[in-house]
Amino acid sequence: MIGYLQGTLLAAHDKGLVLLTPGGVGYEVAAPTSVLARLPGRGGEVSLFVHTQVGEKAIDLFGFLESDDLDLFRTLISIDKLGPKKALAILSMFDAEHLREVAYREDATTLSTVPGIGPKSAKQILWHLKDKVNKLSPAPSRGSAKVEGPRGEYLDTLAGLKGLGYSEDEVRPMILEIFDAEPDLDAAGAIRATLRKIAAARS
């Protein structure tokens, strides 16, 4: 089974890429948009952690830049009726940290924004994902380590701001920065700090 590939980028498209290895073999690898957006230009060097799926009619390869993302992909496809295509769609929208939050909140509304996943499917996925969420390794990002401590305050802050009409995409990075700087802050203080950041950004 292929677990890792390194070579030259021959081509990239909206669903994956073609990688030429030093041995002269070109592999077609499916990948989420979060990977495709970070690829070098044609002719650049690429290294991928790979999941190999053997089917009746084909052998499919799925590539990721980090081993944690590969682990997350394998966690997702271990869920009943959640195949590789839907797993890639989820990983195109959520990193490991964000997906942990969605699962922790049982937020079917957010998960159902993934193309091909409706509200009913989102609830079923989250029901299974809750039992597996501790296997997900948070992707390295600013504030990810410190949010683990005040997770309840963080989630309350996020819920409070969404209740005020702000989108999760807009406020989430600000909340992470605030808890990174002040990990002992309570939700009320974090909401006020976020509102100040929003006002400053719009002024």
C-alpha positions as CSV (number, residue, x, y, z in Angstrom):
1,M,0.0,0.0,0.0
2,I,1.2,3.5,-0.8
3,G,1.6,5.6,2.3
4,Y,3.8,8.5,1.2
5,L,4.8,10.1,-2.2
6,Q,7.4,12.7,-3.0
7,G,8.0,14.1,-6.4
8,T,7.3,16.9,-9.0
9,L,3.9,18.5,-9.5
10,L,2.9,17.8,-13.1
11,A,-0.7,19.2,-12.9
12,A,-3.4,20.2,-10.5
13,H,-7.1,20.5,-10.9
14,D,-10.1,21.1,-8.7
15,K,-10.2,17.6,-7.3
16,G,-6.5,16.6,-7.1
17,L,-3.1,16.5,-8.7
18,V,-0.7,14.4,-10.7
19,L,2.7,13.8,-9.0
20,L,5.7,12.5,-10.9
21,T,8.0,10.5,-8.7
22,P,11.8,10.2,-9.3
23,G,11.2,6.7,-10.7
24,G,9.3,8.2,-13.6
25,V,5.8,7.1,-12.5
26,G,3.0,9.7,-12.4
27,Y,0.4,9.2,-9.7
28,E,-3.0,10.8,-9.7
29,V,-3.9,11.8,-6.2
30,A,-7.2,13.2,-4.9
31,A,-6.9,16.0,-2.3
32,P,-9.1,18.5,-0.5
33,T,-9.0,22.1,-1.6
34,S,-7.1,23.0,1.6
35,V,-4.2,21.0,0.2
36,L,-4.6,22.2,-3.4
37,A,-4.4,25.8,-2.3
38,R,-1.0,25.2,-0.8
39,L,0.6,23.5,-3.7
40,P,3.6,25.1,-5.5
41,G,3.5,25.9,-9.2
42,R,3.9,23.3,-11.9
43,G,7.4,21.7,-11.6
44,G,7.6,22.3,-7.8
45,E,8.4,19.6,-5.3
46,V,5.6,18.1,-3.4
47,S,5.5,15.5,-0.5
48,L,2.2,13.9,0.5
49,F,1.0,11.5,3.1
50,V,-1.2,9.1,1.3
51,H,-4.3,6.9,2.0
52,T,-4.7,4.1,-0.5
53,Q,-8.1,2.7,-1.1
54,V,-8.4,-0.5,-3.1
55,G,-11.8,-1.0,-4.8
56,E,-13.2,-3.5,-7.2
57,K,-12.5,-1.3,-10.3
58,A,-9.7,1.1,-9.2
59,I,-7.1,1.9,-6.7
60,D,-7.6,5.5,-5.4
61,L,-5.0,7.7,-3.7
62,F,-5.9,10.5,-1.3
63,G,-3.1,12.9,-0.4
64,F,-2.4,15.3,2.5
65,L,0.4,17.6,3.4
66,E,0.4,16.7,7.1
67,S,0.1,13.3,8.8
68,D,-2.5,14.7,11.2
69,D,-4.7,15.5,8.2
70,L,-4.3,11.9,7.0
71,D,-5.3,10.6,10.4
72,L,-8.4,12.9,10.4
73,F,-9.4,11.6,6.9
74,R,-9.1,8.0,8.1
75,T,-11.2,8.9,11.2
76,L,-13.9,10.3,9.0
77,I,-14.1,7.4,6.5
78,S,-14.4,5.0,9.4
79,I,-17.8,6.5,10.1
80,D,-20.6,4.3,8.5
81,K,-21.8,5.6,5.1
82,L,-19.3,8.5,5.1
83,G,-17.1,7.8,2.0
84,P,-13.9,9.4,0.8
85,K,-15.6,12.0,-1.4
86,K,-17.7,13.4,1.5
87,A,-14.6,13.2,3.8
88,L,-12.7,15.3,1.3
89,A,-15.5,17.8,1.1
90,I,-15.5,18.1,4.9
91,L,-11.7,18.6,5.0
92,S,-12.0,21.2,2.3
93,M,-14.0,23.3,4.7
94,F,-12.7,22.4,8.2
95,D,-9.3,21.7,9.7
96,A,-9.0,19.3,12.6
97,E,-9.4,22.0,15.3
98,H,-12.5,23.4,13.7
99,L,-14.1,20.0,13.2
100,R,-13.5,19.1,16.9
101,E,-15.4,22.3,17.8
102,V,-18.3,21.4,15.4
103,A,-18.5,17.9,16.9
104,Y,-18.2,19.1,20.5
105,R,-21.1,21.5,19.9
106,E,-23.1,18.9,17.8
107,D,-23.4,21.7,15.3
108,A,-25.3,20.0,12.5
109,T,-26.1,23.4,10.9
110,T,-22.5,24.3,10.4
111,L,-21.6,20.8,9.1
112,S,-24.5,20.8,6.7
113,T,-22.9,23.8,4.9
114,V,-20.6,21.1,3.3
115,P,-21.8,20.4,-0.3
116,G,-23.5,17.0,-0.4
117,I,-24.3,16.9,3.3
118,G,-27.8,17.8,4.3
119,P,-29.1,18.4,7.9
120,K,-30.1,14.8,8.4
121,S,-26.8,13.4,7.2
122,A,-24.9,16.0,9.3
123,K,-26.7,14.9,12.5
124,Q,-25.9,11.2,11.7
125,I,-22.2,12.1,11.1
126,L,-22.0,14.1,14.3
127,W,-23.6,11.3,16.3
128,H,-20.8,8.9,15.1
129,L,-18.1,11.5,15.2
130,K,-18.7,12.3,18.9
131,D,-17.3,8.9,19.8
132,K,-14.3,9.4,17.6
133,V,-13.5,13.1,18.3
134,N,-10.8,12.5,20.8
135,K,-8.8,10.8,18.0
136,L,-8.6,14.0,16.0
137,S,-5.3,15.8,16.4
138,P,-5.8,19.6,16.4
139,A,-4.1,21.2,13.5
140,P,-1.3,23.6,14.5
141,S,-2.6,27.1,14.6
142,R,-2.5,30.2,16.7
143,G,-4.4,29.7,19.9
144,S,-5.2,26.0,19.4
145,A,-3.4,24.8,22.5
146,K,-4.7,27.4,24.8
147,V,-8.3,27.1,23.7
148,E,-8.3,23.5,25.0
149,G,-8.3,24.7,28.6
150,P,-11.2,27.2,28.6
151,R,-13.1,25.2,26.0
152,G,-16.4,25.9,27.7
153,E,-15.8,29.6,27.8
154,Y,-14.6,29.6,24.2
155,L,-17.7,27.8,23.0
156,D,-20.0,30.0,25.0
157,T,-18.3,33.1,23.5
158,L,-18.8,31.7,20.0
159,A,-22.4,30.9,20.7
160,G,-23.0,34.3,22.2
161,L,-21.6,36.2,19.2
162,K,-23.5,34.0,16.7
163,G,-26.6,34.8,18.7
164,L,-25.8,38.5,18.1
165,G,-25.8,37.9,14.4
166,Y,-22.1,37.5,13.7
167,S,-20.9,34.7,11.4
168,E,-18.6,32.0,12.8
169,D,-16.1,32.7,10.0
170,E,-15.9,36.3,11.0
171,V,-15.5,36.0,14.8
172,R,-13.7,32.6,15.2
173,P,-10.1,33.9,14.4
174,M,-10.7,36.9,16.8
175,I,-11.8,34.6,19.6
176,L,-8.8,32.4,19.2
177,E,-6.5,35.4,19.4
178,I,-8.3,36.7,22.5
179,F,-8.0,33.4,24.4
180,D,-4.4,33.0,23.2
181,A,-3.6,36.4,24.9
182,E,-5.9,35.9,27.9
183,P,-6.6,32.2,28.5
184,D,-8.4,32.8,31.9
185,L,-10.9,35.2,30.4
186,D,-14.6,34.3,30.9
187,A,-17.2,34.3,28.0
188,A,-18.6,37.7,28.9
189,G,-15.2,39.3,28.8
190,A,-14.3,37.5,25.6
191,I,-17.5,38.7,23.9
192,R,-16.7,42.3,24.9
193,A,-13.2,42.0,23.6
194,T,-14.3,40.5,20.3
195,L,-16.9,43.2,19.8
196,R,-14.1,45.8,20.4
197,K,-12.0,44.0,17.7
198,I,-14.9,44.0,15.3
199,A,-15.5,47.7,15.8
200,A,-11.8,48.5,15.4
201,A,-11.6,46.5,12.2
202,R,-14.6,48.3,10.7
203,S,-13.6,51.8,11.7
